[in-house]
Amino acid sequence: MDAQQPAPLPPSEAFTAAMAPYNAARAQPNDLTDADTLALGVGVAHAAHDCVATTVDPQAFAGNPVELLALGRLCILGQQFEPARATLVRYLALPEPPEREVALLLLVRSLLGMKDPGAANAQAQSLLRDYPYDAQIHYAIDSVIDASEEVNDELNRTALQLCAQQGKNTLPLLLQGKALSAATGSASASMLYADALRCAALDQASGDLAANGPQQLRTLHAILEVPAWQHSAELSPMEEAFARFVMTAVPLPTLQAQAVSATGLAPPRPLPLGQRTVTLVPFTLWAPSTISVLQTLVASAPQQTVYAITSWRANTGGADTPSREMLNSLEALQAALPAKVKVLVVPDVEFQSFHADAYPGGIVVREGRVVFNAVLAGDGAMRMLLRTLPAATASTGGQLSSTHRAK
């Protein structure tokens, strides 16, 4: 958090940092090409058909744990979540299921597919009780939190309880300069840190931060000072995530914005943020979920003023100067968005003042001050944003259509 120019990263860390935008884009659920989407659709259709055909006879593979587990996976791929649940329950009822942890993880996915985060939480508790905490369990808990937060009071309590268990397992690791691993993957320090901040925001929204807030903030700030994270690719995203969390209530200057339209780029004009509630969505062209997130936001808050903001440098990594190719892409994006969403290009120094480094983000500005600033990485984050909007503006009835966080 030093105001001086930071020292260059070691080459290994610089490479990791340079690959971060690509890896972030690939981690989003909408990163498939048209050909990929068509091919996956064929696979999902086949899996759905075979799942339904196979589960007609529940006893077909009753004594074969390998095939039962494979059937559970097949049904999840085919989005047949109730047959998947029933199959995985049969697998777990075997005397000694050889891959019980994997089955519990799959069962969490199937229950979330059925829109039952309460039941998914029960399986998450089994994982926490019976197995060492690892990246796979962390991801499963993340999914349950995302499906639970800001749905209703009962599920909010579920999310807060899971947050407490996450923090108990991950904050000590981060203070020791460690991340999480598993046989099938890992969870980076910056991801664990962002999750801890997400839970702090949920605490704050639920009114629980008053008691624990000062110590929680001290712990989160102390992690940024841990020697292991200095001169690492993890430090910058952790610092930016912390800055987003603490910038609420900060007064903002007027943005100098250029509107994108079918006829090109308008001259810079001030974008006043002082007398109303405005939602800003920082984005880059390489964030494939931008369109779906903006569509969900407009559908959920149809009266809200929404601006999608970006900068030239955020899209190129180079100089903050206009590019004809980039402008063509922005014009195409504007044409694909709901008419009420305006795409704006702002100077990179103003864009970065929101600590935007993961996309798409959501920033709610009320009377010139930030009241919400977070990455819109899932339905839970979208619901958290919507709760900050005026009651007449936002409606969260039913399930949101945005895609869940992919890791």
Secondary structure per residue as TSV (DSSP state, phi and psi in degrees):
chain	resnum	aa	ss	phi	psi
A	1	M	-	360.0	16.6
A	2	D	-	-69.5	136.7
A	3	A	S	-73.2	-20.2
A	4	Q	S	-72.0	161.8
A	5	Q	-	-62.2	124.8
A	6	P	-	-69.3	152.7
A	7	A	-	-69.2	149.7
A	8	P	-	-57.9	145.0
A	9	L	-	-71.9	152.9
A	10	P	-	-58.1	151.3
A	11	P	H	-52.9	-40.1
A	12	S	H	-63.8	-40.0
A	13	E	H	-74.6	-36.6
A	14	A	H	-62.1	-38.3
A	15	F	H	-63.7	-43.6
A	16	T	H	-60.9	-44.0
A	17	A	H	-64.8	-40.3
A	18	A	H	-65.9	-31.9
A	19	M	H	-82.7	-8.4
A	20	A	H	-58.5	-45.6
A	21	P	H	-60.4	-42.0
A	22	Y	H	-62.7	-46.3
A	23	N	H	-65.1	-36.9
A	24	A	H	-65.9	-40.0
A	25	A	H	-64.9	-41.5
A	26	R	H	-68.8	-24.1
A	27	A	H	-79.4	-15.6
A	28	Q	S	-77.7	150.5
A	29	P	T	-71.8	-13.8
A	30	N	T	-107.8	30.5
A	31	D	-	-89.4	4.7
A	32	L	-	-78.7	146.0
A	33	T	-	-72.4	169.1
A	34	D	H	-58.9	-40.0
A	35	A	H	-65.5	-41.6
A	36	D	H	-60.1	-44.3
A	37	T	H	-62.2	-42.9
A	38	L	H	-64.2	-44.3
A	39	A	H	-64.2	-43.0
A	40	L	H	-64.4	-38.7
A	41	G	H	-59.7	-40.2
A	42	V	H	-62.9	-44.3
A	43	G	H	-62.9	-41.4
A	44	V	H	-63.6	-41.8
A	45	A	H	-63.1	-44.0
A	46	H	H	-61.8	-44.8
A	47	A	H	-63.1	-40.2
A	48	A	H	-62.6	-45.2
A	49	H	H	-62.1	-47.8
A	50	D	H	-68.6	-34.9
A	51	C	H	-61.5	-50.7
A	52	V	H	-62.6	-43.3
A	53	A	H	-64.6	-37.1
A	54	T	H	-78.0	-34.9
A	55	T	T	-84.5	3.1
A	56	V	T	-58.8	-38.1
A	57	D	S	-107.8	97.8
A	58	P	T	-60.4	-21.2
A	59	Q	T	-92.5	2.9
A	60	A	T	-57.5	-41.0
A	61	F	T	-124.5	32.2
A	62	A	T	-56.9	-33.7
A	63	G	T	-103.0	12.3
A	64	N	-	-118.0	94.5
A	65	P	H	-62.5	-34.8
A	66	V	H	-62.7	-46.2
A	67	E	H	-72.8	-33.9
A	68	L	H	-61.6	-45.7
A	69	L	H	-65.5	-40.5
A	70	A	H	-63.6	-36.0
A	71	L	H	-65.9	-39.9
A	72	G	H	-59.2	-44.5
A	73	R	H	-63.2	-43.2
A	74	L	H	-59.3	-44.6
A	75	C	H	-67.2	-36.5
A	76	I	H	-65.8	-42.8
A	77	L	H	-58.8	-39.7
A	78	G	T	-81.4	3.8
A	79	Q	T	59.5	32.1
A	80	Q	-	-101.7	80.8
A	81	F	H	-76.9	-32.8
A	82	E	H	-68.0	-47.6
A	83	P	H	-59.0	-36.0
A	84	A	H	-62.0	-46.5
A	85	R	H	-58.7	-48.6
A	86	A	H	-61.8	-40.4
A	87	T	H	-66.1	-44.0
A	88	L	H	-68.7	-33.9
A	89	V	H	-63.4	-41.4
A	90	R	H	-63.0	-40.6
A	91	Y	H	-61.4	-46.1
A	92	L	H	-69.0	-19.4
A	93	A	T	-81.9	-6.8
A	94	L	S	-61.9	153.6
A	95	P	S	-54.5	-45.7
A	96	E	S	-142.0	77.4
A	97	P	-	-61.1	123.7
A	98	P	T	-68.0	-26.1
A	99	E	T	-125.0	59.3
A	100	R	H	-62.3	-42.6
A	101	E	H	-61.5	-43.6
A	102	V	H	-60.9	-42.3
A	103	A	H	-64.1	-39.6
A	104	L	H	-64.0	-40.2
A	105	L	H	-62.5	-42.3
A	106	L	H	-67.3	-35.1
A	107	L	H	-65.9	-38.0
A	108	V	H	-58.0	-45.1
A	109	R	H	-62.3	-42.6
A	110	S	H	-67.1	-39.1
A	111	L	H	-68.9	-35.9
A	112	L	H	-68.0	-35.4
A	113	G	H	-62.6	-29.1
A	114	M	T	-85.6	5.1
A	115	K	T	61.7	43.8
A	116	D	-	-127.5	71.4
A	117	P	H	-65.0	-25.5
A	118	G	H	-62.9	-46.2
A	119	A	H	-67.6	-36.1
A	120	A	H	-62.9	-35.5
A	121	N	H	-62.1	-37.8
A	122	A	H	-60.5	-39.2
A	123	Q	H	-71.9	-36.1
A	124	A	H	-61.6	-37.5
A	125	Q	H	-65.0	-36.1
A	126	S	H	-63.2	-41.8
A	127	L	H	-62.0	-43.9
A	128	L	H	-65.1	-35.7
A	129	R	H	-75.6	-37.1
A	130	D	H	-104.0	-12.3
A	131	Y	S	-135.7	152.4
A	132	P	-	-62.0	141.9
A	133	Y	-	-68.4	122.5
A	134	D	-	-139.0	-174.8
A	135	A	H	-63.3	-39.9
A	136	Q	H	-62.6	-42.1
A	137	I	H	-67.1	-38.7
A	138	H	H	-60.1	-45.5
A	139	Y	H	-61.4	-41.2
A	140	A	H	-62.4	-43.9
A	141	I	H	-64.2	-41.0
A	142	D	H	-54.2	-44.2
A	143	S	H	-64.0	-39.1
A	144	V	H	-69.6	-40.5
A	145	I	H	-60.8	-46.3
A	146	D	H	-59.9	-37.8
A	147	A	H	-78.2	-14.3
A	148	S	H	-104.8	-35.2
A	149	E	T	-66.8	135.8
A	150	E	T	62.0	26.2
A	151	V	T	-90.2	-54.7
A	152	N	-	-158.9	175.1
A	153	D	H	-61.9	-41.6
A	154	E	H	-63.9	-46.7
A	155	L	H	-71.7	-28.5
A	156	N	H	-61.9	-40.8
A	157	R	H	-63.2	-39.2
A	158	T	H	-58.5	-47.0
A	159	A	H	-61.8	-41.9
A	160	L	H	-66.1	-39.2
A	161	Q	H	-64.8	-42.8
A	162	L	H	-66.2	-36.4
A	163	C	H	-59.8	-43.0
A	164	A	H	-61.8	-39.4
A	165	Q	H	-71.2	-36.4
A	166	Q	H	-59.6	-50.0
A	167	G	H	-60.3	-39.1
A	168	K	H	-61.1	-31.4
A	169	N	H	-93.5	-26.3
A	170	T	H	-106.4	-34.2
A	171	L	H	-63.2	-42.5
A	172	P	H	-60.1	-36.7
A	173	L	H	-62.7	-46.9
A	174	L	H	-62.2	-36.7
A	175	L	H	-68.3	-22.0
A	176	Q	T	-92.3	1.5
A	177	G	T	77.0	31.5
A	178	K	-	-123.4	158.4
A	179	A	-	-115.6	-155.2
A	180	L	E	-124.9	146.0
A	181	S	E	-134.5	166.3
A	182	A	E	-153.0	168.8
A	183	A	T	-60.9	-29.0
A	184	T	T	-109.6	11.6
A	185	G	E	160.7	-173.2
A	186	S	E	-142.5	165.7
A	187	A	E	-122.4	119.0
A	188	S	-	-69.8	161.6
A	189	A	H	-61.4	-40.8
A	190	S	H	-66.7	-32.4
A	191	M	H	-70.3	-43.6
A	192	L	H	-61.4	-38.5
A	193	Y	H	-67.3	-43.3
A	194	A	H	-61.6	-37.3
A	195	D	H	-66.2	-38.3
A	196	A	H	-63.7	-38.8
A	197	L	H	-68.7	-38.1
A	198	R	H	-57.9	-42.1
A	199	C	H	-69.3	-35.3
A	200	A	H	-63.5	-38.7
A	201	A	H	-65.4	-38.4
A	202	L	H	-66.9	-40.0
A	203	D	H	-57.0	-46.8
A	204	Q	H	-63.0	-45.2
A	205	A	H	-65.4	-27.9
A	206	S	T	-89.8	-0.7
A	207	G	T	81.5	11.2
A	208	D	-	-93.6	-7.2
A	209	L	H	-75.3	-18.6
A	210	A	H	-58.2	-41.4
A	211	A	H	-78.5	-44.2
A	212	N	H	-101.6	-9.3
A	213	G	H	-56.4	-52.8
A	214	P	H	-57.1	-45.9
A	215	Q	H	-66.7	-38.1
A	216	Q	H	-62.2	-45.7
A	217	L	H	-65.5	-37.8
A	218	R	H	-62.6	-41.4
A	219	T	H	-64.6	-45.8
A	220	L	H	-63.3	-37.7
A	221	H	H	-71.5	-37.2
A	222	A	H	-62.4	-33.3
A	223	I	H	-60.8	-35.5
A	224	L	H	-67.0	-18.5
A	225	E	T	-96.0	-1.7
A	226	V	-	-64.3	129.1
A	227	P	G	-54.7	-34.9
A	228	A	G	-61.9	-27.3
A	229	W	G	-89.7	-13.4
A	230	Q	T	-68.6	142.3
A	231	H	T	57.2	32.9
A	232	S	S	-121.7	160.1
A	233	A	T	-69.0	-15.2
A	234	E	T	-77.5	-25.4
A	235	L	H	-65.9	-46.9
A	236	S	H	-60.3	-50.1
A	237	P	H	-63.1	-30.6
A	238	M	H	-68.6	-42.9
A	239	E	H	-63.2	-42.0
A	240	E	H	-66.4	-40.4
A	241	A	H	-62.7	-42.0
A	242	F	H	-64.6	-41.7
A	243	A	H	-63.9	-37.8
A	244	R	H	-61.1	-41.0
A	245	F	H	-66.8	-38.6
A	246	V	H	-94.5	0.0
A	247	M	T	-85.9	1.9
A	248	T	T	-61.2	143.4
A	249	A	T	76.0	3.5
A	250	V	-	-75.2	127.5
A	251	P	B	-68.9	142.5
A	252	L	-	-111.4	145.8
A	253	P	-	-76.1	169.8
A	254	T	-	-71.6	130.6
A	255	L	E	-80.9	142.7
A	256	Q	E	-96.3	106.2
A	257	A	E	-120.3	144.5
A	258	Q	E	-112.3	122.0
A	259	A	E	-80.8	139.8
A	260	V	E	-96.9	134.3
A	261	S	E	-142.1	179.2
A	262	A	T	-63.5	-21.8
A	263	T	T	-97.4	4.9
A	264	G	E	123.7	-146.5
A	265	L	E	-113.1	124.7
A	266	A	-	-76.2	159.0
A	267	P	-	-62.4	156.3
A	268	P	-	-60.8	136.6
A	269	R	E	-138.8	147.6
A	270	P	E	-64.6	140.1
A	271	L	E	-110.9	94.6
A	272	P	-	-68.5	137.4
A	273	L	-	-123.7	21.2
A	274	G	S	-92.9	-31.8
A	275	Q	S	-115.1	13.9
A	276	R	S	-154.9	179.2
A	277	T	E	-99.2	125.6
A	278	V	E	-129.4	140.2
A	279	T	E	-107.9	125.8
A	280	L	E	-107.3	137.0
A	281	V	E	-120.5	95.8
A	282	P	E	-64.0	135.2
A	283	F	-	-148.8	166.4
A	284	T	-	-133.4	159.9
A	285	L	T	-67.0	-20.0
A	286	W	T	-91.6	10.5
A	287	A	-	-99.6	97.8
A	288	P	T	-67.9	-17.3
A	289	S	T	-88.5	4.7
A	290	T	H	-56.4	-48.4
A	291	I	H	-64.0	-46.3
A	292	S	H	-65.1	-37.5
A	293	V	H	-64.7	-43.9
A	294	L	H	-66.3	-38.4
A	295	Q	H	-62.6	-42.1
A	296	T	H	-64.4	-42.8
A	297	L	H	-61.4	-45.9
A	298	V	H	-66.4	-40.0
A	299	A	H	-66.2	-34.0
A	300	S	H	-84.7	-25.2
A	301	A	-	-135.8	68.9
A	302	P	T	-63.9	-22.8
A	303	Q	T	-90.8	-3.6
A	304	Q	S	-81.3	140.9
A	305	T	E	-78.5	123.4
A	306	V	E	-126.3	128.0
A	307	Y	E	-120.7	128.5
A	308	A	E	-93.1	116.7
A	309	I	E	-114.7	145.8
A	310	T	E	-152.8	177.8
A	311	S	-	-134.7	162.1
A	312	W	H	-62.5	-45.0
A	313	R	H	-66.4	-35.3
A	314	A	H	-61.3	-26.5
A	315	N	H	-92.6	-19.4
A	316	T	H	-115.7	-24.3
A	317	G	S	76.8	-0.8
A	318	G	S	-108.7	-138.8
A	319	A	-	-70.0	152.4
A	320	D	S	-87.0	64.9
A	321	T	-	-128.0	150.3
A	322	P	-	-62.1	150.3
A	323	S	-	-133.6	129.2
A	324	R	H	-61.0	-42.6
A	325	E	H	-62.2	-43.1
A	326	M	H	-66.8	-38.9
A	327	L	H	-63.6	-39.8
A	328	N	H	-57.9	-42.3
A	329	S	H	-67.7	-38.3
A	330	L	H	-67.7	-37.5
A	331	E	H	-63.2	-40.9
A	332	A	H	-65.2	-38.5
A	333	L	H	-64.4	-45.6
A	334	Q	H	-57.5	-40.1
A	335	A	H	-66.7	-27.9
A	336	A	H	-85.8	-12.2
A	337	L	S	-90.9	159.6
A	338	P	-	-53.9	145.5
A	339	A	T	-59.4	-30.5
A	340	K	T	-78.2	-11.9
A	341	V	-	-86.2	124.8
A	342	K	E	-106.3	128.1
A	343	V	E	-86.9	126.6
A	344	L	E	-125.3	141.2
A	345	V	E	-105.5	126.0
A	346	V	-	-120.1	158.4
A	347	P	-	-56.1	142.2
A	348	D	H	-60.9	-32.9
A	349	V	H	-63.9	-35.0
A	350	E	H	-74.3	-39.7
A	351	F	H	-60.2	-45.1
A	352	Q	H	-74.3	-15.6
A	353	S	T	-65.1	-18.3
A	354	F	T	-88.2	3.0
A	355	H	T	58.2	40.7
A	356	A	-	-82.6	115.9
A	357	D	-	-141.8	0.2
A	358	A	S	-137.7	137.2
A	359	Y	S	-132.9	156.9
A	360	P	S	-73.0	150.4
A	361	G	E	-107.1	174.4
A	362	G	E	-136.8	124.7
A	363	I	E	-128.3	123.5
A	364	V	E	-105.5	123.5
A	365	V	E	-113.5	122.9
A	366	R	E	-120.2	119.8
A	367	E	T	51.0	44.2
A	368	G	T	82.9	5.2
A	369	R	E	-126.7	142.7
A	370	V	E	-74.5	128.3
A	371	V	E	-114.9	-9.5
A	372	F	E	-156.6	136.6
A	373	N	E	-154.9	107.6
A	374	A	E	-155.8	163.0
A	375	V	E	-77.6	133.2
A	376	L	-	-88.4	77.2
A	377	A	-	-95.0	1.3
A	378	G	S	-177.6	178.4
A	379	D	H	-61.4	-37.9
A	380	G	H	-60.7	-43.8
A	381	A	H	-63.2	-38.8
A	382	M	H	-64.2	-42.3
A	383	R	H	-64.5	-37.1
A	384	M	H	-63.0	-39.6
A	385	L	H	-63.7	-48.0
A	386	L	H	-61.7	-30.7
A	387	R	T	-67.9	-18.9
A	388	T	T	-86.6	-8.6
A	389	L	S	-83.7	158.2
A	390	P	-	-54.7	144.4
A	391	A	T	-57.4	-34.3
A	392	A	T	-77.2	-10.4
A	393	T	T	-94.7	-40.5
A	394	A	-	-109.9	142.3
A	395	S	-	-136.7	124.1
A	396	T	-	-109.0	20.3
A	397	G	-	-58.6	132.5
A	398	G	S	77.3	-173.9
A	399	Q	-	-81.8	138.1
A	400	L	-	-71.7	156.4
A	401	S	-	-94.8	-4.2
A	402	S	S	-70.1	156.1
A	403	T	-	-81.2	153.0
A	404	H	-	-75.1	156.4
A	405	R	-	-57.3	133.9
A	406	A	-	-113.9	134.1
A	407	K	-	-134.3	360.0
